C-alpha cells in the first residue's frame, strides 16, 4: 500500500517581499514539472552523496541544522529537498511516515507554488484542505494548516514523540517581531531536549554569517553562488555536522527544475566483463554526428557538425579513465554505425589499453576492421588494429597520412582522436602533425571529424584552436567531473556515467 506523507505548511504573518526567493529561474514561473519527472528527480537526489549525508544527520533525531547563504544561493530549495526525502522510523519492513512542518516567515504559499512548480502537486495553497487531484498512487501530498503560534506548534510536534522534521524559513523572520523573552523561549523549544526529542530542526538563515545561532546548532552548511566567466557556479560547504565524519566538505550543485540537485561525484566502473554489451547507437543526422550521449548532443545543440574540428581541453585533475570513457562513448557510437576511427592515444595510455577498453562496446571484428590505434612500442605483437610508429617525424607522418587516406577510401565516415601532448612529447614543437595541416585541409570537404586533446599550452594546440569549430573543457571541480563549452558557450554541466545497461552512458546535469 502506498504511504501517505504529510507536510504542514505554517504561515507566519507578515510575509516579507525579500529578494531572496533565491531558487528561481525565469523559465520555471510558467512551467509545471510533470509528476513523474519530479518523482524521478527526488529519488535521484536521495542517492546523491551530500544529500545522503545531510539526511543521515537529520534522521539522527534531535539534531538542528543551520542552512545559511546570501540571497539566491538555494537555501529554501535545499530545505524543501530535505523535507521531501526525510524518512520515518522503520518497524520491520514498514515505515512510519514522519511528521513534516514547514514554517515560512518570508515567502507566501502563493509565491512558493509559483517559484517551486513541483509544489503544485502537493500544496493546496492556503485552503486548509488536503490536496485533491488524480495523482498516481503513491505520490506524496502535503496538508496545509494554519497556526496562531509557532512556539506551540513546535512544542506540540516535539512532545508527540513522533519522528519528524521542522523547517523554519527564516530564523530571522521568525524572530523579527518577538521580544527577547520570546526569542529565548523559541530557542529553548527548538534546541532543548535533543536526546529525548525525535524531531530534527532545519533553520534557514538570511545572513551568511549567523555566528550566534551557528554556535548553538549541531550542524551548519553554507551555500554560495558566483559567476565564472558568465557561468553560474553553486557551492555547498559543510562547516560542521556533529557526530558524522565528513570526508568531502565541498560539493557543487544545480537548481535545475527548481530542485536541489548535487552534481554527482565521479565514479568509474565498467561492470563485469561478462555483462558488457555493444550499445545501440544514437543515429547521426544528415548534418550532425551524435556524440553517443543524448544529453551531450543537446548541450551542443544537436551533436557536432560533420566536417568539424573539436578541441577538448582537459584539466590536469581529470584521470585518464575519465577521458577514455568519454572518448570511447563517441568512438563506439561512430564505429557501430559503420564509421572508421583513428586514435593517437594519450601518452600515459597504451594502444593495448585503448583496444581492451573499446573492444567490448564494438566487438572484435569491428575493432580489427574499422579502428586503428597508433603505438610507439615496437616490441608489441602485430594486431590488425595497431599502427606501429617509430618516433621519426618523416616516417611516422607518411604512415599516419597513408593510414588516414586508406580509411577514407573505405568510408567517408571517419573520425580521429589525437592527443596533442603526445605529439609534442614525441616530435617536439616543430612542424605539426598533418592532422592540423595537410589532413586538416580536407576534413571539412570529407565531412570527417577530428577531436584534438590538450592538457596544456602548445603551438599545435594554438594552431588547432584557430580553426576549431568547438572548444570544450573537461575538468574536476570538488570531486565532480564537469564539462562546458567555450565555443559554443554553455553553462557548467556535471557528468555522470552509468553502466546499468552493460555499457557506459553519460547523463549531464546543467548548473543553473
C-alpha positions as CSV (number, residue, x, y, z in Angstrom):
1,X,0.0,0.0,0.0
2,X,1.3,3.4,-0.8
3,X,2.4,5.5,2.1
4,X,1.0,9.0,2.7
5,X,3.5,11.7,3.6
6,X,2.2,14.8,5.1
7,X,3.8,18.2,5.5
8,X,2.2,21.0,7.4
9,X,2.9,24.5,6.0
10,X,2.5,27.0,8.8
11,X,2.0,30.7,7.8
12,X,3.6,33.3,9.9
13,X,2.5,36.9,9.0
14,X,3.6,39.2,7.6
15,X,5.4,37.7,4.6
16,X,8.4,39.6,3.6
17,X,9.0,40.5,-0.1
18,X,12.6,39.8,0.3
19,X,14.5,39.4,-3.0
20,X,16.0,36.1,-1.9
21,X,13.3,33.9,-3.3
22,X,16.6,32.6,-4.5
23,X,15.8,29.3,-6.1
24,X,14.0,30.8,-9.1
25,X,14.9,30.8,-12.8
26,X,12.5,32.7,-15.1
27,X,11.7,29.6,-17.1
28,X,10.2,28.0,-14.1
29,X,7.5,30.6,-13.5
30,X,5.2,29.2,-16.2
31,X,6.4,25.6,-16.1
32,X,4.7,22.9,-14.1
33,X,7.0,19.9,-13.7
34,X,5.4,16.6,-14.5
35,X,4.7,14.4,-11.6
36,X,6.7,11.5,-13.0
37,X,9.7,13.8,-13.6
38,X,9.6,15.3,-10.1
39,X,9.4,11.9,-8.6
40,X,12.3,10.7,-10.5
41,X,14.4,13.7,-9.7
42,X,13.6,13.3,-6.0
43,X,14.6,9.7,-6.0
44,X,17.8,10.6,-7.8
45,X,18.6,13.4,-5.4
46,X,18.3,10.9,-2.5
47,X,21.2,8.9,-3.9
48,X,23.5,11.9,-4.1
49,X,26.3,11.9,-1.6
50,X,25.9,15.3,0.1
51,X,22.1,14.9,0.5
52,X,22.6,11.4,1.9
53,X,24.9,12.9,4.5
54,X,22.5,15.6,5.5
55,X,19.6,13.2,5.6
56,X,21.6,10.8,7.8
57,X,22.4,13.7,10.1
58,X,18.7,14.8,10.4
59,X,17.5,11.2,10.8
60,X,19.6,11.1,13.9
61,X,16.7,12.7,15.7
62,X,17.1,15.8,17.8
63,X,19.8,17.4,15.6
64,X,19.5,21.0,14.5
65,X,20.9,22.1,11.1
66,X,21.6,25.7,10.0
67,X,21.4,26.5,6.3
68,X,22.9,29.9,5.6
69,X,23.9,31.8,2.5
70,X,23.4,35.0,0.6
71,X,20.1,35.7,-1.3
72,X,19.8,33.5,-4.3
73,X,22.1,30.8,-3.0
74,X,19.5,28.0,-2.9
75,X,18.6,27.8,0.8
76,X,14.9,27.3,0.5
77,X,15.3,24.7,-2.3
78,X,17.7,22.7,-0.1
79,X,15.2,22.9,2.8
80,X,12.4,21.5,0.6
81,X,14.6,18.7,-0.7
82,X,15.4,17.6,2.9
83,X,11.7,17.7,3.8
84,X,10.8,15.8,0.7
85,X,13.3,13.0,1.3
86,X,13.4,12.6,5.1
87,X,12.4,9.1,6.2
88,X,10.4,7.9,9.2
89,X,11.1,5.2,11.7
90,X,11.0,1.6,10.4
91,X,9.4,-1.3,12.1
92,X,10.4,-4.4,10.2
93,X,9.6,-3.8,6.6
94,X,7.2,-1.0,7.4
95,X,8.0,2.7,7.6
96,X,6.1,5.0,9.9
97,X,5.8,8.3,8.0
98,X,7.5,11.2,9.7
99,X,5.8,14.5,10.6
100,X,7.0,17.4,8.4
101,X,6.4,21.0,9.4
102,X,7.5,24.0,7.2
103,X,7.3,27.4,8.8
104,X,7.6,30.3,6.3
105,X,8.1,33.8,7.5
106,X,9.3,35.4,4.3
107,X,7.6,33.6,1.3
108,X,3.8,33.2,1.0
109,X,2.3,29.8,-0.2
110,X,1.3,31.5,-3.4
111,X,4.9,32.6,-4.2
112,X,6.2,29.2,-3.1
113,X,3.9,27.5,-5.6
114,X,4.9,29.9,-8.3
115,X,8.7,29.5,-7.8
116,X,8.6,25.8,-7.0
117,X,6.3,24.2,-9.6
118,X,6.5,20.8,-8.2
119,X,4.7,22.0,-5.0
120,X,1.6,22.3,-7.2
121,X,1.4,18.5,-6.9
122,X,1.1,18.7,-3.1
123,X,0.1,22.1,-1.8
124,X,-3.5,23.3,-1.8
125,X,-2.4,26.9,-1.3
126,X,-3.9,28.5,1.9
127,X,-7.1,26.4,1.7
128,X,-6.5,24.3,4.8
129,X,-7.7,21.2,2.9
130,X,-5.8,18.2,1.8
131,X,-4.7,18.5,-1.8
132,X,-7.1,16.8,-4.3
133,X,-6.3,15.5,-7.7
134,X,-5.8,12.5,-9.9
135,X,-2.2,11.9,-8.8
136,X,-0.8,8.5,-9.5
137,X,-0.9,6.2,-6.5
138,X,1.9,6.7,-4.1
139,X,2.6,10.4,-4.9
140,X,3.1,12.4,-1.8
141,X,0.8,15.2,-0.7
142,X,1.1,18.0,1.9
143,X,-1.6,19.2,4.2
144,X,-1.8,22.9,4.6
145,X,-2.6,24.1,8.2
146,X,-2.6,27.4,10.0
147,X,-1.2,28.1,13.4
148,X,-1.5,31.1,15.6
149,X,1.6,30.4,17.4
150,X,4.8,28.8,16.0
151,X,6.1,28.1,19.5
152,X,3.0,26.0,20.4
153,X,3.3,24.1,17.1
154,X,6.9,23.3,17.5
155,X,6.4,22.2,21.1
156,X,3.4,20.0,20.2
157,X,5.4,18.2,17.5
158,X,8.4,17.7,19.7
159,X,6.3,16.4,22.6
160,X,4.5,14.0,20.3
161,X,7.5,11.6,20.4
162,X,6.9,11.0,16.7
163,X,9.9,11.3,14.3
164,X,9.7,14.5,12.3
165,X,11.4,17.4,10.7
166,X,10.7,21.1,11.3
167,X,12.0,23.8,8.8
168,X,11.9,27.4,9.9
169,X,12.4,29.7,6.9
170,X,13.8,32.1,8.0
171,X,15.1,32.2,11.5
172,X,15.5,35.9,11.4
173,X,11.9,36.3,10.1
174,X,10.6,34.1,12.9
175,X,12.2,36.4,15.5
176,X,11.5,39.7,13.7
177,X,8.5,40.7,15.8
178,X,9.3,38.8,19.0
179,X,10.6,40.1,22.3
180,X,13.8,39.0,23.9
181,X,11.9,36.7,26.1
182,X,10.0,35.2,23.1
183,X,13.4,34.7,21.4
184,X,14.7,32.7,24.3
185,X,11.6,30.6,24.5
186,X,11.7,29.8,20.8
187,X,15.4,28.9,21.0
188,X,14.7,26.7,24.0
189,X,11.8,25.0,22.4
190,X,13.8,24.2,19.3
191,X,17.2,23.4,20.8
192,X,16.4,21.9,24.2
193,X,15.9,18.2,25.0
194,X,17.7,16.9,21.8
195,X,18.2,13.4,23.3
196,X,14.5,13.0,24.3
197,X,13.1,14.5,21.1
198,X,12.5,12.6,17.9
199,X,12.3,15.8,15.9
200,X,15.1,17.4,14.0
201,X,15.1,21.0,13.0
202,X,16.4,23.0,10.0
203,X,16.9,26.7,10.4
204,X,17.2,28.8,7.3
205,X,19.2,32.0,7.9
206,X,19.0,35.1,5.8
207,X,22.5,36.0,6.9
208,X,25.7,34.5,5.6
209,X,27.4,34.7,9.0
210,X,24.8,33.8,11.7
211,X,27.6,33.1,14.1
212,X,25.5,33.3,17.2
213,X,23.0,30.7,16.2
214,X,25.7,28.6,14.5
215,X,27.3,28.0,17.9
216,X,24.1,26.6,19.2
217,X,23.2,24.1,16.5
218,X,24.6,20.7,15.7
219,X,25.3,21.3,12.0
220,X,26.0,24.2,9.7
221,X,26.1,24.3,5.9
222,X,26.8,27.4,3.8
223,X,25.6,27.8,0.3
224,X,27.1,30.3,-2.2
225,X,26.8,31.2,-5.8
226,X,29.0,33.2,-8.1
227,X,29.6,33.9,-11.8
228,X,32.6,32.4,-13.5
229,X,33.0,33.9,-17.0
230,X,29.3,34.2,-17.2
231,X,28.5,30.7,-15.9
232,X,26.7,30.0,-12.7
233,X,28.8,28.2,-10.0
234,X,27.0,27.0,-6.9
235,X,28.8,25.6,-4.0
236,X,27.8,23.9,-0.7
237,X,30.3,23.8,2.2
238,X,29.7,21.6,5.2
239,X,31.0,23.7,8.2
240,X,30.1,21.1,10.8
241,X,28.0,18.0,11.3
242,X,28.3,16.9,14.8
243,X,28.8,13.1,15.2
244,X,29.5,12.5,11.5
245,X,32.7,12.2,9.6
246,X,32.7,14.5,6.6
247,X,35.2,13.2,4.0
248,X,34.3,15.8,1.3
249,X,33.1,19.1,2.8
250,X,32.7,20.8,-0.6
251,X,30.1,20.0,-3.2
252,X,28.7,21.7,-6.2
253,X,25.0,21.7,-7.1
254,X,22.3,22.8,-9.5
255,X,18.9,24.3,-9.0
256,X,17.7,23.0,-12.4
257,X,13.9,22.4,-12.5
258,X,13.5,24.2,-9.1
259,X,15.1,21.2,-7.3
260,X,18.3,21.0,-5.3
261,X,20.5,18.5,-7.3
262,X,24.1,17.9,-6.2
263,X,26.3,17.3,-9.2
264,X,27.4,13.6,-9.0
265,X,30.7,12.6,-7.5
266,X,32.8,11.0,-10.2
267,X,32.8,7.2,-10.1
268,X,34.0,4.9,-12.9
269,X,33.0,1.2,-13.0
270,X,32.7,-0.7,-16.2
271,X,31.0,-3.6,-14.6
272,X,31.8,-7.3,-15.1
273,X,33.3,-8.2,-18.4
274,X,30.7,-10.8,-19.0
275,X,27.9,-8.3,-18.6
276,X,29.2,-5.8,-21.1
277,X,27.2,-5.2,-24.2
278,X,27.5,-3.4,-27.5
279,X,25.4,-0.3,-27.2
280,X,22.6,0.6,-29.5
281,X,24.0,3.6,-31.4
282,X,22.4,7.0,-31.4
283,X,21.9,7.7,-35.0
284,X,23.7,10.6,-36.8
285,X,21.6,13.1,-38.6
286,X,22.2,14.3,-42.2
287,X,24.2,17.3,-40.9
288,X,25.5,16.3,-37.5
289,X,27.3,13.4,-35.8
290,X,26.0,12.2,-32.4
291,X,28.4,12.1,-29.5
292,X,26.9,8.9,-28.2
293,X,25.1,10.9,-25.4
294,X,21.7,12.5,-25.9
295,X,22.5,15.0,-23.1
296,X,25.8,16.0,-24.7
297,X,24.1,16.2,-28.1
298,X,21.6,18.6,-26.5
299,X,24.3,20.7,-24.9
300,X,25.9,21.0,-28.4
301,X,22.5,21.9,-30.0
302,X,22.1,18.7,-31.9
303,X,25.5,17.0,-31.8
304,X,28.6,18.0,-33.7
305,X,28.5,19.3,-37.3
306,X,30.0,16.9,-39.9
307,X,33.4,18.1,-41.1
308,X,34.2,19.7,-37.7
309,X,37.3,20.2,-35.5
310,X,36.8,19.8,-31.8
311,X,39.4,21.0,-29.2
312,X,38.9,19.2,-25.9
313,X,40.9,20.9,-23.2
314,X,41.5,18.6,-20.3
315,X,42.4,19.8,-16.8
316,X,45.3,18.0,-15.1
317,X,42.9,16.8,-12.4
318,X,40.9,14.6,-14.9
319,X,42.1,11.0,-14.8
320,X,42.8,9.0,-18.0
321,X,40.0,6.7,-17.1
322,X,37.5,9.6,-17.4
323,X,39.0,10.7,-20.7
324,X,39.0,7.1,-22.1
325,X,35.4,6.6,-21.0
326,X,34.3,9.9,-22.5
327,X,36.0,9.3,-25.9
328,X,35.1,5.6,-26.1
329,X,31.4,6.6,-25.9
330,X,31.8,8.7,-29.1
331,X,34.1,6.2,-30.8
332,X,31.7,3.3,-30.2
333,X,28.8,5.2,-31.4
334,X,30.7,6.1,-34.5
335,X,32.1,2.6,-35.2
336,X,28.7,0.9,-34.5
337,X,27.2,2.9,-37.4
338,X,29.8,1.7,-39.8
339,X,32.3,4.5,-39.3
340,X,36.1,4.3,-39.1
341,X,38.1,5.6,-36.1
342,X,41.8,6.6,-36.0
343,X,43.3,7.0,-32.5
344,X,46.5,8.6,-31.3
345,X,46.1,8.0,-27.6
346,X,47.3,9.9,-24.6
347,X,51.0,9.4,-23.6
348,X,50.1,7.5,-20.4
349,X,47.7,5.1,-22.2
350,X,49.0,2.2,-24.4
351,X,47.3,1.1,-27.6
352,X,46.6,-2.3,-25.8
353,X,44.7,-0.4,-23.1
354,X,42.6,1.6,-25.6
355,X,41.8,-1.6,-27.6
356,X,40.8,-3.6,-24.5
357,X,38.6,-0.8,-23.2
358,X,36.9,-0.3,-26.6
359,X,36.5,-3.9,-27.7
360,X,33.5,-4.8,-25.5
361,X,31.5,-2.0,-27.0
362,X,32.2,-2.5,-30.7
363,X,33.2,-6.2,-30.9
364,X,36.5,-7.7,-32.0
365,X,35.6,-7.8,-35.7
366,X,34.7,-4.1,-35.9
367,X,37.8,-3.3,-33.9
368,X,40.1,-5.0,-36.3
369,X,38.3,-3.8,-39.4
370,X,37.4,-0.2,-38.6
371,X,39.7,1.0,-35.8
372,X,43.4,2.0,-36.0
373,X,45.4,2.8,-32.9
374,X,49.0,4.1,-33.0
375,X,51.7,2.6,-30.9
376,X,55.4,3.6,-30.4
377,X,56.4,0.4,-28.6
378,X,57.8,-1.7,-31.5
379,X,58.2,-4.8,-29.3
380,X,54.4,-5.4,-29.0
381,X,53.0,-8.1,-31.3
382,X,51.3,-7.2,-34.5
383,X,47.5,-6.6,-34.5
384,X,45.2,-5.6,-37.3
385,X,44.0,-2.5,-35.4
386,X,47.5,-1.4,-34.3
387,X,49.6,1.1,-36.4
388,X,53.2,0.9,-35.3
389,X,55.2,4.2,-35.3
390,X,58.9,4.8,-34.8
391,X,59.1,8.3,-33.3
392,X,60.7,9.5,-36.5
393,X,58.9,12.6,-37.9
394,X,59.2,11.8,-41.6
395,X,58.5,8.1,-41.5
396,X,55.6,8.5,-39.0
397,X,53.9,11.3,-40.8
398,X,54.0,9.2,-44.0
399,X,52.5,6.2,-42.2
400,X,49.9,8.4,-40.5
401,X,48.9,10.1,-43.7
402,X,48.6,6.8,-45.7
403,X,46.5,5.1,-43.0
404,X,44.1,8.0,-42.8
405,X,43.7,8.1,-46.6
406,X,43.2,4.3,-46.7
407,X,40.3,4.7,-44.2
408,X,38.9,7.4,-46.4
409,X,38.8,5.0,-49.4
410,X,36.7,2.6,-47.4
411,X,34.2,5.1,-46.0
412,X,33.6,8.9,-45.9
413,X,32.5,8.5,-42.2
414,X,35.8,8.9,-40.4
415,X,36.8,10.3,-37.0
416,X,40.1,10.9,-35.4
417,X,41.1,11.5,-31.8
418,X,44.6,12.8,-31.3
419,X,46.4,13.8,-28.2
420,X,48.5,16.9,-28.9
421,X,50.6,16.5,-25.7
422,X,51.7,13.1,-27.1
423,X,52.6,14.7,-30.4
424,X,54.7,17.4,-28.7
425,X,56.4,14.8,-26.4
426,X,57.4,12.6,-29.3
427,X,58.1,15.1,-32.1
428,X,58.7,18.4,-30.3
429,X,57.2,21.8,-31.0
430,X,58.4,21.9,-34.6
431,X,56.2,21.4,-37.7
432,X,53.0,19.9,-36.6
433,X,51.4,16.5,-37.4
434,X,49.4,16.5,-40.7
435,X,46.1,16.3,-38.7
436,X,46.2,20.1,-38.3
437,X,47.7,21.0,-41.7
438,X,47.8,18.6,-44.7
439,X,44.9,16.3,-43.4
440,X,43.0,19.2,-41.8
441,X,42.6,20.9,-45.2
442,X,40.4,18.1,-46.5
443,X,38.5,17.3,-43.3
444,X,35.6,19.6,-44.0
445,X,35.2,18.5,-47.6
446,X,35.3,14.9,-46.5
447,X,32.8,15.6,-43.7
448,X,35.1,13.7,-41.2
449,X,35.6,14.6,-37.6
450,X,38.7,15.4,-35.6
451,X,38.8,15.6,-31.8
452,X,42.1,17.1,-30.5
453,X,43.0,16.7,-26.8
454,X,45.2,19.1,-24.9
455,X,46.1,19.4,-21.2
456,X,48.4,22.4,-21.6
457,X,49.5,25.2,-23.9
458,X,51.5,24.3,-27.1
459,X,51.9,25.6,-30.6
460,X,49.9,22.8,-32.1
461,X,47.1,23.5,-29.7
462,X,47.0,27.2,-30.6
463,X,47.1,26.4,-34.3
464,X,44.3,23.9,-33.9
465,X,42.2,26.3,-31.8
466,X,42.3,28.9,-34.6
467,X,40.4,26.6,-36.9
468,X,38.3,24.6,-34.3
469,X,34.5,24.7,-34.6
470,X,34.1,23.6,-31.0
471,X,36.2,24.2,-27.9
472,X,35.1,22.2,-24.8
473,X,36.7,21.9,-21.4
474,X,36.6,18.9,-19.1
475,X,37.7,19.3,-15.5
476,X,37.2,18.1,-12.0
477,X,35.5,20.6,-9.6
478,X,35.2,19.5,-5.9
479,X,35.0,15.8,-6.8
480,X,32.6,16.2,-9.8
481,X,33.5,15.8,-13.4
482,X,32.3,18.9,-15.3
483,X,32.1,19.7,-19.0
484,X,31.3,23.1,-20.5
485,X,31.7,24.9,-23.8
486,X,33.8,27.9,-24.7
487,X,32.7,27.6,-28.3
488,X,29.8,27.4,-28.3
489,X,29.2,29.0,-24.9
490,X,27.4,26.7,-22.4
491,X,26.9,26.5,-18.7
492,X,28.7,24.0,-16.5
493,X,27.3,20.5,-16.8
494,X,28.0,17.7,-14.3
495,X,28.9,14.4,-15.8
496,X,27.6,11.0,-14.5
497,X,28.5,7.7,-16.2
498,X,26.1,4.8,-15.7
499,X,26.7,1.2,-16.6
500,X,23.4,-0.4,-15.8
501,X,22.7,-1.3,-19.4
502,X,26.0,-3.1,-19.9
503,X,27.8,-0.1,-21.5
504,X,28.8,3.4,-20.4
505,X,26.1,6.1,-20.8
506,X,26.6,9.7,-20.0
507,X,24.0,11.9,-18.3
508,X,24.5,15.6,-17.8
509,X,23.2,17.9,-15.1
510,X,23.2,21.6,-16.1
511,X,24.2,24.0,-13.3
512,X,21.7,26.8,-13.2
